[in-house]
Every structure is written in structure tokens, then in C-alpha cells.
């Protein structure tokens, strides 16, 4: 049975013939995974920020557990939460925690239980740009807020120049890009702007874009594509998309001694400063967006897997628990930095594993 990762607009991606041929020539050790008994199909959808790591996880899980088929469709966080609440999927993926009020809209989705958010993978929200001749660019929350609200409109604006002394900034229009779909990445980016520069970003941190003007595209991959296509563009997306498409990224002036670039290590430092604010088995995190610690990237996020604490479907529960045990475990977390994601802090990962063991 082939592994399936449903990608909107890209078809199914899995362990194809070339992968199998390569594996047969130089097989790597199988991941250590406690597979569920019997065959099962587990569907999930949501965050496009985690689609690259989900592809990796599914491929590795499938090698060890070929009788379980995991399908993940990266439709965006808003759609992922909505599909889960309709009962269409076994889990949802979201870059912002599903609020209790949202979960109460579908009281039948978790019989005798409730919807919970489990942080599973961290990452930086990279600010990617396309400026000829500019390989290093520094911005801060204030300038980012003005850029994405169409109040700084040219790249040689004095406020940008002040943050980049000695850099020859081109006199071309700024072309900000945002997500057109409801997105947890959008919500987290706007939460950073509102938290770190409230005087320049007066908008609420919603999954839908709130700023004025600018272009838009659906999904992280399409935002990256548009940034790569035109000079003067700037957009936001999870770091693995920037690394995969070789997009130049902004370093953030946080007030620390040195600007901070987005990396798995700097993202982990930012996530480590977050605290759990969820109740019971819900592990929703709250970030500190005004963070000025050295080496801590301030625009970080976690992707949550949305599940039921009780009342999960009996036909998919064993496979769901097996898969989430793998993704939250050492085997699933230890290689994340190599694909430009940030592993969960140990203190959070331990709690996630405990909750997954108790899902019913």
C-alpha cells in the first residue's frame, strides 16, 4: 500500500518507484515505530506550513508501518479546523490553536470528550524578499507593520535605510504579499506585529488578513512562487519553504545586540519562551512577541494537531495514536532541524506524548 500525501494542486506524493529503487540499493534503517495492528486509513488536513514535514513524517512512518495509510491535505489552517469539526478527518492541522468557542460549534465531533490542541512541530515564519543586489536585509516590527499595511511603499525609504546602513537599496516599489486563505501563519504573523509594534499595527490577530493593500496568494507555496517571480516583493511563510526555494530572508532587529535570522535553532529559542495556557489535556501555547533575548527569533509558531481527547473514531484511533506517538517522539523530532523545522522544547514534547498515550 503506497503512502499518500494529498497536496492541493500537486496531486498525490508518496514513496514512488524511484524512491523504492534508491532504497533497495542503499536502504537506511527503518524508523523505530510502534505500529498499530491491522490496516487503517487516517485522513488529516489543514496547515500548509507543516506540509513539508508532514510529507517527511508520512514517508518515514509508511516505511515502518505499510498497512496504515495516512493522507494529509494542506488546505490551510482554517479549512483544516473546519473539516475536523465536520467529522471529515481524524485530525486537523493548524498554526493557531482552535478556541473552545469554535469547538463548541460542533458538539458531536468528540462524543463524551472535547477538542484539544497538541503542539507538534515548531518553525520560523520567515519574511522572504526579492531585491536585486541586496543579499542581507534587516527590518523590525515597526517597519514590517508599515510595509505590510502599505504605508512604506518604496525600498529606499529612510526607515528601511536606517536599519541597513551602507546597503544600496533600490528605488523600486515595495510589493507586499499576504495569504488569501484563512491561515494560522497569517494569524501568528499578525499577532507578532500587534504584540511587538501595536502603534503601527492596530489590527486583530485573525486567520484572515487585516492589513491594507498588497497582493495575495493561497497557500505558502504560492506566496513563495510570487516572491520569486517579481522584484520588489516581500511575503511571509514557514522557513522550510524559503529554504526549499532559495528565497532570501529578512533578519529581525528585536532590540538585542544583533539582528536575528530565521533558523531552526533561533525558532526553538523563541518557542522555549512560550508557556502552556490550555486547560486539561489541551496544550495551547502563548508566545512572547516582544522577546529581546539574544538569538531568539521573535516570529515563531507551532503547528497543532487537533484531535479529540475522548471520542476519537474506533476504526482510526490505534493508527492515529501510533502516528502521533511517532511524530511527537524522539524519532520524529530529532531530524526536524535538518529540514528547517524546529523540534518541540523537551518540556512541551513530554506533555504531548503523555496526552497522546491517553487518547481514547
C-alpha positions as CSV (number, residue, x, y, z in Angstrom):
1,X,0.0,0.0,0.0
2,X,1.5,3.4,-1.0
3,X,1.8,6.3,1.3
4,X,-0.4,9.2,0.2
5,X,0.1,12.9,0.9
6,X,-2.6,14.8,-0.8
7,X,-1.3,18.2,-1.9
8,X,-3.8,20.7,-3.2
9,X,-2.9,21.4,-6.8
10,X,0.0,19.0,-6.7
11,X,-1.5,15.6,-6.8
12,X,-0.5,12.7,-4.5
13,X,3.0,12.5,-3.3
14,X,4.4,9.4,-1.7
15,X,7.1,6.7,-1.9
16,X,7.3,6.3,-5.6
17,X,9.3,3.9,-7.8
18,X,12.5,6.0,-7.8
19,X,12.4,6.2,-4.0
20,X,11.9,2.4,-3.8
21,X,14.8,1.8,-6.2
22,X,17.1,4.0,-4.2
23,X,16.0,2.4,-1.0
24,X,16.8,-1.1,-2.5
25,X,20.3,0.0,-3.4
26,X,21.2,1.6,-0.1
27,X,18.5,1.0,2.5
28,X,18.6,3.2,5.6
29,X,17.5,1.7,8.9
30,X,13.8,1.6,9.5
31,X,12.4,4.2,11.9
32,X,11.6,2.7,15.4
33,X,7.8,2.9,15.4
34,X,5.2,1.0,17.4
35,X,2.8,0.3,14.6
36,X,-0.9,-0.2,15.1
37,X,-2.3,-3.6,14.4
38,X,-4.3,-4.2,11.3
39,X,-5.0,-1.9,8.3
40,X,-6.3,1.6,8.6
41,X,-6.7,4.9,6.7
42,X,-6.2,8.1,8.6
43,X,-7.1,11.4,7.0
44,X,-5.9,14.8,8.1
45,X,-5.9,18.3,6.6
46,X,-5.0,21.9,7.4
47,X,-1.8,23.9,7.9
48,X,0.3,24.3,4.8
49,X,3.2,25.4,7.0
50,X,3.6,21.8,8.1
51,X,3.1,20.2,4.7
52,X,6.9,19.6,4.1
53,X,7.4,18.0,7.5
54,X,4.2,16.0,7.1
55,X,5.5,14.6,3.8
56,X,8.6,13.5,5.6
57,X,6.8,12.0,8.6
58,X,4.3,10.1,6.4
59,X,7.1,8.7,4.2
60,X,9.1,7.5,7.3
61,X,6.0,6.2,9.0
62,X,5.0,4.3,5.9
63,X,8.3,2.5,5.7
64,X,7.8,1.0,9.1
65,X,4.0,0.6,9.1
66,X,3.0,-0.2,5.5
67,X,-0.5,-1.3,6.5
68,X,-1.5,2.2,7.6
69,X,-2.3,4.9,5.0
70,X,-2.0,8.5,6.2
71,X,-3.4,11.2,3.9
72,X,-2.8,14.9,4.6
73,X,-4.2,17.7,2.5
74,X,-2.6,21.1,3.2
75,X,-5.7,23.3,2.6
76,X,-4.7,25.9,5.3
77,X,-5.3,26.1,9.0
78,X,-8.9,27.5,8.7
79,X,-10.0,24.7,6.4
80,X,-8.2,22.0,8.5
81,X,-10.1,23.0,11.6
82,X,-13.4,23.3,9.8
83,X,-13.0,19.8,8.2
84,X,-12.2,18.2,11.6
85,X,-15.2,19.8,13.2
86,X,-17.4,18.5,10.4
87,X,-16.1,15.0,11.1
88,X,-14.4,14.7,7.7
89,X,-10.9,14.0,9.1
90,X,-9.3,12.1,12.0
91,X,-7.1,15.1,12.8
92,X,-6.7,18.7,11.8
93,X,-3.5,20.7,11.4
94,X,-3.5,24.4,12.5
95,X,-0.8,27.0,13.1
96,X,-3.2,28.6,15.6
97,X,-5.0,26.8,18.4
98,X,-8.6,26.0,17.9
99,X,-10.5,28.1,20.5
100,X,-13.1,26.4,22.8
101,X,-15.9,28.6,21.3
102,X,-15.0,27.2,17.8
103,X,-15.0,23.6,19.1
104,X,-18.4,24.1,20.8
105,X,-19.9,24.7,17.3
106,X,-19.6,21.0,16.6
107,X,-20.6,19.3,19.9
108,X,-21.0,15.9,18.3
109,X,-17.5,15.6,16.9
110,X,-16.0,14.2,20.2
111,X,-18.6,12.1,21.9
112,X,-18.0,12.2,25.7
113,X,-14.9,14.3,25.1
114,X,-13.6,17.6,23.8
115,X,-11.4,19.1,21.1
116,X,-7.8,19.6,22.1
117,X,-4.7,21.2,20.5
118,X,-1.4,19.3,20.6
119,X,1.7,21.3,19.5
120,X,3.7,19.0,17.2
121,X,6.3,21.0,15.3
122,X,7.8,24.4,15.5
123,X,9.2,26.8,13.0
124,X,10.1,30.3,12.0
125,X,7.7,32.5,10.0
126,X,10.3,33.8,7.5
127,X,9.9,37.1,5.8
128,X,11.1,36.4,2.2
129,X,12.0,39.2,-0.2
130,X,13.2,39.7,-3.8
131,X,15.5,42.7,-4.1
132,X,18.3,42.8,-6.8
133,X,21.7,43.3,-5.3
134,X,20.5,43.0,-1.7
135,X,21.6,39.8,0.0
136,X,21.2,40.9,3.6
137,X,18.2,42.9,4.8
138,X,17.3,43.9,8.4
139,X,13.8,45.0,9.3
140,X,12.0,45.4,12.7
141,X,8.4,45.1,13.8
142,X,7.6,48.7,13.1
143,X,8.9,48.8,9.5
144,X,7.3,45.4,8.8
145,X,3.9,46.7,10.0
146,X,4.2,49.7,7.8
147,X,5.3,47.7,4.8
148,X,2.5,45.2,5.1
149,X,0.0,48.0,5.7
150,X,1.1,49.8,2.5
151,X,2.5,52.8,4.4
152,X,6.1,52.2,3.4
153,X,5.9,52.0,-0.4
154,X,9.5,52.2,-1.7
155,X,12.5,50.1,-0.8
156,X,14.8,53.1,-0.4
157,X,12.5,54.6,2.3
158,X,14.5,56.3,5.0
159,X,13.2,54.0,7.7
160,X,14.4,50.9,5.9
161,X,17.7,52.7,5.1
162,X,18.3,53.5,8.8
163,X,18.1,49.8,9.6
164,X,20.5,48.9,6.8
165,X,23.4,51.4,6.8
166,X,25.8,51.0,3.9
167,X,23.3,49.0,1.9
168,X,22.4,50.3,-1.6
169,X,18.7,49.8,-1.5
170,X,17.0,50.0,-4.9
171,X,14.5,52.8,-5.6
172,X,11.6,50.4,-6.6
173,X,8.1,49.9,-5.3
174,X,7.5,47.6,-2.3
175,X,5.1,44.8,-3.2
176,X,3.8,43.1,-0.1
177,X,2.1,39.7,-0.4
178,X,-0.2,38.1,2.1
179,X,-2.2,34.8,2.3
180,X,-5.6,35.0,0.6
181,X,-6.9,31.9,2.5
182,X,-7.6,31.7,6.2
183,X,-4.2,30.8,7.7
184,X,-2.6,30.2,11.0
185,X,0.6,31.6,9.7
186,X,-1.2,34.8,8.9
187,X,-2.7,34.8,12.4
188,X,0.7,34.3,14.0
189,X,2.4,36.9,11.9
190,X,-0.3,39.5,12.7
191,X,-0.1,38.5,16.4
192,X,3.6,39.3,16.3
193,X,3.0,42.7,14.6
194,X,0.3,43.6,17.1
195,X,2.3,42.4,20.0
196,X,5.7,43.9,19.1
197,X,4.5,47.1,17.3
198,X,1.0,48.0,18.4
199,X,1.5,51.6,17.5
200,X,1.9,50.7,13.8
201,X,-0.3,47.5,13.6
202,X,-3.7,48.2,15.1
203,X,-5.4,45.2,13.7
204,X,-6.6,42.0,15.4
205,X,-4.7,38.8,15.0
206,X,-7.1,36.8,12.9
207,X,-6.6,34.0,10.4
208,X,-7.8,36.3,7.7
209,X,-5.6,39.2,6.5
210,X,-6.4,42.5,8.1
211,X,-3.8,45.0,6.6
212,X,-4.5,47.3,3.7
213,X,-3.4,46.8,0.1
214,X,-0.9,44.4,-1.2
215,X,-1.2,41.3,-3.3
216,X,-2.3,37.8,-2.2
217,X,-2.0,34.2,-2.9
218,X,-3.5,31.0,-1.5
219,X,-1.1,28.7,0.5
220,X,2.5,29.2,1.4
221,X,3.9,27.6,-1.8
222,X,2.1,30.1,-3.9
223,X,3.3,33.1,-1.9
224,X,6.8,31.8,-2.3
225,X,6.3,31.4,-6.0
226,X,5.1,35.0,-6.4
227,X,8.0,36.4,-4.3
228,X,10.5,34.6,-6.5
229,X,8.7,35.8,-9.7
230,X,9.0,39.6,-9.2
231,X,11.5,42.2,-8.0
232,X,10.3,44.3,-5.0
233,X,8.1,41.6,-3.5
234,X,8.0,40.6,0.2
235,X,5.9,37.9,1.8
236,X,5.7,35.6,4.8
237,X,5.8,31.8,5.0
238,X,7.2,29.0,7.1
239,X,11.0,28.7,6.9
240,X,11.2,25.4,5.1
241,X,9.5,27.0,2.0
242,X,12.1,29.8,1.9
243,X,15.0,27.3,2.2
244,X,13.5,24.9,-0.4
245,X,13.1,27.7,-3.0
246,X,16.3,29.6,-2.0
247,X,14.4,32.8,-1.1
248,X,16.4,35.4,0.7
249,X,15.0,36.1,4.2
250,X,14.9,39.1,6.5
251,X,16.8,39.3,9.8
252,X,14.7,40.9,12.6
253,X,16.0,43.7,14.7
254,X,14.5,42.8,18.1
255,X,16.4,45.2,20.2
256,X,19.0,42.6,21.0
257,X,22.7,43.3,20.2
258,X,22.5,41.6,16.8
259,X,19.6,41.1,14.4
260,X,18.2,37.6,14.4
261,X,17.9,35.4,11.3
262,X,15.2,32.7,11.0
263,X,16.8,29.3,11.7
264,X,15.5,26.1,13.4
265,X,17.8,27.0,16.4
266,X,16.6,30.6,16.7
267,X,13.0,29.4,16.4
268,X,13.4,26.9,19.1
269,X,14.8,29.6,21.4
270,X,11.7,31.7,20.7
271,X,9.3,28.8,21.3
272,X,11.0,27.9,24.5
273,X,9.9,31.2,26.0
274,X,6.2,30.3,25.3
275,X,4.0,28.9,28.1
276,X,1.2,26.4,28.1
277,X,-2.1,28.2,28.7
278,X,-4.5,25.4,27.7
279,X,-6.7,23.6,30.2
280,X,-6.6,19.9,31.0
281,X,-5.2,17.9,28.1
282,X,-5.3,20.9,25.8
283,X,-1.7,22.2,25.3
284,X,-2.2,25.6,23.7
285,X,0.9,27.8,23.9
286,X,1.1,31.6,24.4
287,X,4.1,33.4,22.8
288,X,6.1,36.4,24.0
289,X,6.2,38.6,20.9
290,X,8.3,41.4,22.4
291,X,11.1,38.9,23.1
292,X,14.6,40.6,23.0
293,X,16.7,37.7,24.1
294,X,19.9,37.2,22.1
295,X,19.5,34.6,19.4
296,X,15.7,34.2,19.8
297,X,13.7,34.7,16.6
298,X,10.5,36.5,17.5
299,X,8.2,35.4,14.7
300,X,7.9,31.7,15.5
301,X,4.9,29.4,15.6
302,X,3.9,25.9,16.4
303,X,1.6,23.7,14.3
304,X,-1.0,22.0,16.4
305,X,-2.6,18.7,15.6
306,X,-6.3,19.0,16.5
307,X,-7.9,15.8,17.9
308,X,-10.4,14.6,20.5
309,X,-9.2,13.7,24.0
310,X,-12.1,11.2,24.1
311,X,-14.5,10.0,21.4
312,X,-12.0,9.5,18.5
313,X,-13.2,7.1,15.9
314,X,-12.5,3.5,17.0
315,X,-11.6,2.5,13.4
316,X,-8.8,5.1,13.2
317,X,-7.8,5.6,16.9
318,X,-5.0,3.0,17.1
319,X,-3.3,4.2,13.9
320,X,-3.8,7.9,14.9
321,X,-2.2,7.3,18.3
322,X,0.7,5.3,16.6
323,X,1.4,8.1,14.1
324,X,1.2,10.9,16.7
325,X,3.4,8.9,19.1
326,X,6.0,8.8,16.3
327,X,5.8,12.4,15.3
328,X,6.0,13.7,18.9
329,X,8.7,11.2,19.9
330,X,12.4,11.4,19.6
331,X,12.3,9.5,16.3
332,X,10.0,12.1,14.7
333,X,11.5,15.2,16.3
334,X,15.3,14.7,16.2
335,X,15.8,15.3,12.5
336,X,13.5,18.3,12.1
337,X,16.2,20.9,12.2
338,X,17.7,19.2,9.1
339,X,14.6,20.1,7.1
340,X,14.3,23.6,8.5
341,X,11.7,23.0,11.2
342,X,12.2,23.5,15.0
343,X,11.8,20.5,17.4
344,X,9.5,21.0,20.3
345,X,11.2,22.0,23.5
346,X,11.6,18.9,25.7
347,X,9.3,20.3,28.4
348,X,6.4,20.5,25.8
349,X,7.2,17.3,23.9
350,X,7.0,15.3,27.1
351,X,3.5,16.6,27.8
352,X,2.4,15.9,24.2
353,X,3.5,12.3,24.4
354,X,1.6,11.8,27.7
355,X,-1.6,13.2,26.2
356,X,-1.3,11.1,23.0
357,X,-0.9,7.9,25.2
358,X,-4.2,8.7,26.9
359,X,-6.3,9.5,23.7
360,X,-9.4,7.3,23.6
